[in-house]
Amino acid sequence: MTPGSVATDALAGRLASIRERVSRAAESAGRDPQDVHLLAVTKGHPASAVEAAVSLGLREIGESRVQEAQAKRAACAGRGISWHMIGHLQRNKARVAASLFDTVQSLDSAALAVDLARHRGTHVAPLRVLIEVELTGLPGRTGTPPDDAAAVLEVVSGLAALEPAGLMTVAPPGPPEAAQLCFERLRELREALRQTHGIALDELSMGMSDDYEVAIAHGATMIRLGRALFGDRPGPG
């Protein structure tokens, strides 16, 4: 195995364990495990990680950097992958991102929505977007404040090139109780926006390697797993 490559057997073992834990968490919450989708986050891993994930039936792939996603998408063309942008997206990358990704989960402003729509156009399927909501108050975190989410959704819903698919958040590090409060608030915000805007907002993307079971208990429809699936990212060299 070349340095940095991904062992499919090891990945398969981790995936089986994760699926068992997802099933237990969903069933404990009275939910159908099939309602929870797993996004394989390959940030910092080589294209072989994408290939290994696809070979095991994981076709929703998350990336945090536009340039890294470009290279991997080119290397894995024709594999039926749905590519998700989950990292902070600067407006000057909107032109590339609008055609590179199938879903942008980190939409954090009305201005970015307008840029994405302009570059996506209406000659292809609408770009699915999730509004990223910042609920931690931690310095340096990106995402729209919860009080501004309705205004962003209003703009998105008026853009034919975008499909408002749901909400996303990143919980604070620390004990499960902190993550639990964050996930509860995102679910409550989704319900409020459904009432005011009449939009389903089916996706609740929340929960990562350390807190995905808590997220499932509070309604996550998509969990974003990197380290839990692929192990630590390979270091430089």
C-alpha beads as a LAMMPS data file, in Angstrom:
LAMMPS data file: protein, C-alpha beads

237 atoms
236 bonds

1 atom types
1 bond types

-500.0 500.0 xlo xhi
-500.0 500.0 ylo yhi
-500.0 500.0 zlo zhi

Masses

1 110.0

Atoms # bond

1 1 1 0.000 0.000 0.000
2 1 1 1.470 3.385 -0.983
3 1 1 1.930 6.103 1.668
4 1 1 -1.304 7.915 2.356
5 1 1 -3.464 5.325 0.603
6 1 1 -6.558 3.898 2.237
7 1 1 -6.938 0.226 3.149
8 1 1 -10.394 -0.841 2.028
9 1 1 -10.543 -3.703 4.548
10 1 1 -9.879 -1.356 7.463
11 1 1 -12.439 1.100 6.106
12 1 1 -14.996 -1.685 5.746
13 1 1 -14.507 -2.643 9.404
14 1 1 -14.950 0.920 10.599
15 1 1 -18.002 1.366 8.394
16 1 1 -19.662 -1.765 9.774
17 1 1 -19.091 -0.543 13.338
18 1 1 -20.450 2.911 12.504
19 1 1 -23.551 1.455 10.887
20 1 1 -24.230 -0.596 14.007
21 1 1 -23.924 2.487 16.185
22 1 1 -26.116 4.510 13.835
23 1 1 -28.784 1.804 13.984
24 1 1 -28.709 1.699 17.774
25 1 1 -28.868 5.478 18.100
26 1 1 -31.721 5.769 15.615
27 1 1 -33.747 2.944 17.123
28 1 1 -33.258 4.374 20.625
29 1 1 -34.753 7.629 19.326
30 1 1 -37.661 5.830 17.645
31 1 1 -36.287 6.563 14.189
32 1 1 -35.622 4.481 11.104
33 1 1 -31.836 4.093 10.621
34 1 1 -32.417 4.361 6.874
35 1 1 -33.381 8.007 7.425
36 1 1 -29.805 8.846 8.450
37 1 1 -27.355 9.340 5.583
38 1 1 -23.611 9.102 5.996
39 1 1 -21.440 11.721 4.301
40 1 1 -17.889 10.429 3.893
41 1 1 -15.560 13.376 4.516
42 1 1 -12.289 12.864 2.644
43 1 1 -10.668 16.225 3.446
44 1 1 -6.913 15.737 3.764
45 1 1 -7.036 12.186 2.419
46 1 1 -5.987 11.111 -1.083
47 1 1 -8.294 10.207 -3.944
48 1 1 -7.840 6.566 -2.937
49 1 1 -10.035 7.328 0.091
50 1 1 -12.831 8.352 -2.242
51 1 1 -12.329 5.232 -4.352
52 1 1 -12.385 3.002 -1.267
53 1 1 -15.534 4.673 0.048
54 1 1 -17.299 4.294 -3.291
55 1 1 -16.332 0.619 -3.454
56 1 1 -18.235 0.152 -0.172
57 1 1 -21.340 1.947 -1.401
58 1 1 -20.640 5.414 0.004
59 1 1 -21.372 7.794 -2.839
60 1 1 -21.897 11.037 -0.922
61 1 1 -18.485 12.638 -0.459
62 1 1 -17.710 15.772 1.543
63 1 1 -14.823 18.153 0.953
64 1 1 -13.819 21.408 2.659
65 1 1 -11.573 22.991 0.042
66 1 1 -12.479 23.801 -3.543
67 1 1 -9.052 23.036 -5.012
68 1 1 -8.799 19.675 -3.249
69 1 1 -12.289 18.732 -4.407
70 1 1 -11.429 19.673 -7.998
71 1 1 -8.486 17.295 -8.057
72 1 1 -10.410 14.423 -6.498
73 1 1 -13.439 14.880 -8.708
74 1 1 -11.197 14.712 -11.778
75 1 1 -9.478 11.585 -10.434
76 1 1 -12.787 9.875 -9.617
77 1 1 -14.849 10.895 -12.648
78 1 1 -17.656 8.613 -13.751
79 1 1 -18.194 6.993 -10.351
80 1 1 -21.673 8.391 -9.683
81 1 1 -20.518 10.477 -6.721
82 1 1 -22.536 13.289 -5.152
83 1 1 -20.035 15.944 -4.053
84 1 1 -20.754 18.129 -1.014
85 1 1 -18.969 21.304 0.019
86 1 1 -18.870 21.417 3.815
87 1 1 -16.119 23.972 4.502
88 1 1 -16.321 27.741 4.578
89 1 1 -16.849 28.979 1.029
90 1 1 -15.439 32.381 0.118
91 1 1 -17.396 34.373 -2.432
92 1 1 -14.435 34.476 -4.811
93 1 1 -14.684 30.675 -5.077
94 1 1 -18.413 30.690 -5.873
95 1 1 -17.931 30.451 -9.655
96 1 1 -15.983 27.199 -9.397
97 1 1 -18.024 25.785 -6.526
98 1 1 -21.316 26.348 -8.323
99 1 1 -20.440 23.803 -11.008
100 1 1 -18.092 21.574 -9.001
101 1 1 -20.482 20.541 -6.234
102 1 1 -23.918 18.956 -6.180
103 1 1 -24.628 20.332 -2.703
104 1 1 -23.175 23.256 -0.775
105 1 1 -23.782 22.705 2.936
106 1 1 -21.975 25.833 4.104
107 1 1 -24.129 28.616 2.675
108 1 1 -23.776 31.417 5.211
109 1 1 -25.025 34.597 3.555
110 1 1 -27.535 35.934 1.074
111 1 1 -24.680 37.425 -0.967
112 1 1 -23.063 34.009 -1.386
113 1 1 -26.423 32.564 -2.420
114 1 1 -26.754 35.163 -5.175
115 1 1 -23.218 34.459 -6.406
116 1 1 -23.778 30.698 -6.479
117 1 1 -27.064 31.081 -8.332
118 1 1 -25.531 33.383 -10.929
119 1 1 -22.715 30.973 -11.693
120 1 1 -24.881 27.843 -11.539
121 1 1 -27.419 29.131 -14.030
122 1 1 -30.664 27.377 -14.919
123 1 1 -29.357 25.090 -17.679
124 1 1 -28.557 22.354 -15.125
125 1 1 -30.264 20.928 -12.062
126 1 1 -30.521 23.396 -9.177
127 1 1 -27.642 23.414 -6.729
128 1 1 -28.802 21.977 -3.413
129 1 1 -27.856 24.260 -0.536
130 1 1 -28.004 23.982 3.224
131 1 1 -27.864 27.120 5.322
132 1 1 -25.028 26.822 7.814
133 1 1 -26.114 28.208 11.179
134 1 1 -23.587 29.243 13.835
135 1 1 -24.937 28.323 17.264
136 1 1 -21.819 28.151 19.446
137 1 1 -20.709 31.763 19.821
138 1 1 -17.091 30.618 19.519
139 1 1 -14.632 33.080 17.935
140 1 1 -13.708 32.343 14.353
141 1 1 -16.697 30.136 13.618
142 1 1 -18.477 30.667 10.313
143 1 1 -22.177 30.385 9.572
144 1 1 -25.119 32.723 9.671
145 1 1 -26.500 33.754 13.078
146 1 1 -29.810 32.017 13.816
147 1 1 -31.669 35.324 13.751
148 1 1 -30.519 35.880 10.161
149 1 1 -31.373 32.428 8.826
150 1 1 -34.889 33.421 7.752
151 1 1 -33.566 36.306 5.656
152 1 1 -31.042 34.033 3.940
153 1 1 -33.737 31.450 3.267
154 1 1 -35.965 34.144 1.796
155 1 1 -33.274 34.996 -0.753
156 1 1 -32.478 31.356 -1.537
157 1 1 -36.124 30.484 -2.104
158 1 1 -36.332 33.208 -4.750
159 1 1 -33.392 31.884 -6.788
160 1 1 -34.365 29.287 -9.399
161 1 1 -30.795 27.981 -9.653
162 1 1 -30.748 26.954 -5.967
163 1 1 -32.751 24.360 -4.035
164 1 1 -33.069 25.070 -0.297
165 1 1 -32.544 21.595 1.135
166 1 1 -32.061 22.153 4.850
167 1 1 -29.784 23.394 7.616
168 1 1 -26.284 22.520 8.788
169 1 1 -24.306 23.256 11.935
170 1 1 -21.057 22.348 13.670
171 1 1 -21.377 21.729 17.403
172 1 1 -18.827 23.004 19.922
173 1 1 -16.092 20.688 21.157
174 1 1 -16.471 19.290 24.632
175 1 1 -19.033 17.200 26.494
176 1 1 -22.073 15.716 24.747
177 1 1 -24.380 18.102 26.600
178 1 1 -22.949 21.065 24.692
179 1 1 -23.495 19.335 21.371
180 1 1 -26.985 18.292 22.422
181 1 1 -28.089 21.884 23.020
182 1 1 -26.700 22.932 19.628
183 1 1 -28.528 20.139 17.820
184 1 1 -31.785 20.870 19.639
185 1 1 -31.569 24.526 18.624
186 1 1 -30.967 23.676 14.969
187 1 1 -33.957 21.333 14.904
188 1 1 -36.157 23.967 16.536
189 1 1 -34.978 26.567 14.029
190 1 1 -35.801 24.219 11.169
191 1 1 -39.318 23.749 12.508
192 1 1 -39.811 27.495 12.847
193 1 1 -38.605 28.128 9.274
194 1 1 -40.897 25.406 7.985
195 1 1 -43.829 27.165 9.570
196 1 1 -42.963 30.637 8.319
197 1 1 -41.766 29.737 4.804
198 1 1 -43.649 26.559 3.926
199 1 1 -40.448 24.847 2.776
200 1 1 -39.700 21.250 3.822
201 1 1 -35.989 21.746 4.605
202 1 1 -35.675 17.982 4.873
203 1 1 -31.956 17.859 5.634
204 1 1 -30.486 18.425 9.075
205 1 1 -26.744 17.974 8.605
206 1 1 -25.273 17.770 12.084
207 1 1 -22.983 15.420 13.925
208 1 1 -19.395 14.436 13.208
209 1 1 -17.003 11.730 14.371
210 1 1 -17.249 12.567 18.083
211 1 1 -20.930 13.419 18.414
212 1 1 -22.917 11.758 15.637
213 1 1 -24.930 9.521 17.962
214 1 1 -26.105 12.582 19.912
215 1 1 -26.998 14.265 16.620
216 1 1 -29.050 11.267 15.498
217 1 1 -30.966 11.346 18.785
218 1 1 -31.931 14.943 17.982
219 1 1 -33.021 14.478 14.395
220 1 1 -29.928 14.503 12.175
221 1 1 -30.665 13.251 8.673
222 1 1 -27.012 13.438 7.615
223 1 1 -23.858 12.880 9.654
224 1 1 -20.460 14.020 8.395
225 1 1 -17.748 11.484 9.205
226 1 1 -14.066 11.813 8.422
227 1 1 -11.765 10.484 11.148
228 1 1 -14.252 7.843 12.307
229 1 1 -14.180 6.365 8.811
230 1 1 -10.701 7.017 7.474
231 1 1 -8.583 7.476 10.587
232 1 1 -6.276 10.415 11.132
233 1 1 -5.321 12.428 8.096
234 1 1 -1.885 11.596 6.718
235 1 1 0.783 14.098 7.622
236 1 1 2.856 16.037 5.104
237 1 1 5.322 13.938 3.155

Bonds

1 1 1 2
2 1 2 3
3 1 3 4
4 1 4 5
5 1 5 6
6 1 6 7
7 1 7 8
8 1 8 9
9 1 9 10
10 1 10 11
11 1 11 12
12 1 12 13
13 1 13 14
14 1 14 15
15 1 15 16
16 1 16 17
17 1 17 18
18 1 18 19
19 1 19 20
20 1 20 21
21 1 21 22
22 1 22 23
23 1 23 24
24 1 24 25
25 1 25 26
26 1 26 27
27 1 27 28
28 1 28 29
29 1 29 30
30 1 30 31
31 1 31 32
32 1 32 33
33 1 33 34
34 1 34 35
35 1 35 36
36 1 36 37
37 1 37 38
38 1 38 39
39 1 39 40
40 1 40 41
41 1 41 42
42 1 42 43
43 1 43 44
44 1 44 45
45 1 45 46
46 1 46 47
47 1 47 48
48 1 48 49
49 1 49 50
50 1 50 51
51 1 51 52
52 1 52 53
53 1 53 54
54 1 54 55
55 1 55 56
56 1 56 57
57 1 57 58
58 1 58 59
59 1 59 60
60 1 60 61
61 1 61 62
62 1 62 63
63 1 63 64
64 1 64 65
65 1 65 66
66 1 66 67
67 1 67 68
68 1 68 69
69 1 69 70
70 1 70 71
71 1 71 72
72 1 72 73
73 1 73 74
74 1 74 75
75 1 75 76
76 1 76 77
77 1 77 78
78 1 78 79
79 1 79 80
80 1 80 81
81 1 81 82
82 1 82 83
83 1 83 84
84 1 84 85
85 1 85 86
86 1 86 87
87 1 87 88
88 1 88 89
89 1 89 90
90 1 90 91
91 1 91 92
92 1 92 93
93 1 93 94
94 1 94 95
95 1 95 96
96 1 96 97
97 1 97 98
98 1 98 99
99 1 99 100
100 1 100 101
101 1 101 102
102 1 102 103
103 1 103 104
104 1 104 105
105 1 105 106
106 1 106 107
107 1 107 108
108 1 108 109
109 1 109 110
110 1 110 111
111 1 111 112
112 1 112 113
113 1 113 114
114 1 114 115
115 1 115 116
116 1 116 117
117 1 117 118
118 1 118 119
119 1 119 120
120 1 120 121
121 1 121 122
122 1 122 123
123 1 123 124
124 1 124 125
125 1 125 126
126 1 126 127
127 1 127 128
128 1 128 129
129 1 129 130
130 1 130 131
131 1 131 132
132 1 132 133
133 1 133 134
134 1 134 135
135 1 135 136
136 1 136 137
137 1 137 138
138 1 138 139
139 1 139 140
140 1 140 141
141 1 141 142
142 1 142 143
143 1 143 144
144 1 144 145
145 1 145 146
146 1 146 147
147 1 147 148
148 1 148 149
149 1 149 150
150 1 150 151
151 1 151 152
152 1 152 153
153 1 153 154
154 1 154 155
155 1 155 156
156 1 156 157
157 1 157 158
158 1 158 159
159 1 159 160
160 1 160 161
161 1 161 162
162 1 162 163
163 1 163 164
164 1 164 165
165 1 165 166
166 1 166 167
167 1 167 168
168 1 168 169
169 1 169 170
170 1 170 171
171 1 171 172
172 1 172 173
173 1 173 174
174 1 174 175
175 1 175 176
176 1 176 177
177 1 177 178
178 1 178 179
179 1 179 180
180 1 180 181
181 1 181 182
182 1 182 183
183 1 183 184
184 1 184 185
185 1 185 186
186 1 186 187
187 1 187 188
188 1 188 189
189 1 189 190
190 1 190 191
191 1 191 192
192 1 192 193
193 1 193 194
194 1 194 195
195 1 195 196
196 1 196 197
197 1 197 198
198 1 198 199
199 1 199 200
200 1 200 201
201 1 201 202
202 1 202 203
203 1 203 204
204 1 204 205
205 1 205 206
206 1 206 207
207 1 207 208
208 1 208 209
209 1 209 210
210 1 210 211
211 1 211 212
212 1 212 213
213 1 213 214
214 1 214 215
215 1 215 216
216 1 216 217
217 1 217 218
218 1 218 219
219 1 219 220
220 1 220 221
221 1 221 222
222 1 222 223
223 1 223 224
224 1 224 225
225 1 225 226
226 1 226 227
227 1 227 228
228 1 228 229
229 1 229 230
230 1 230 231
231 1 231 232
232 1 232 233
233 1 233 234
234 1 234 235
235 1 235 236
236 1 236 237
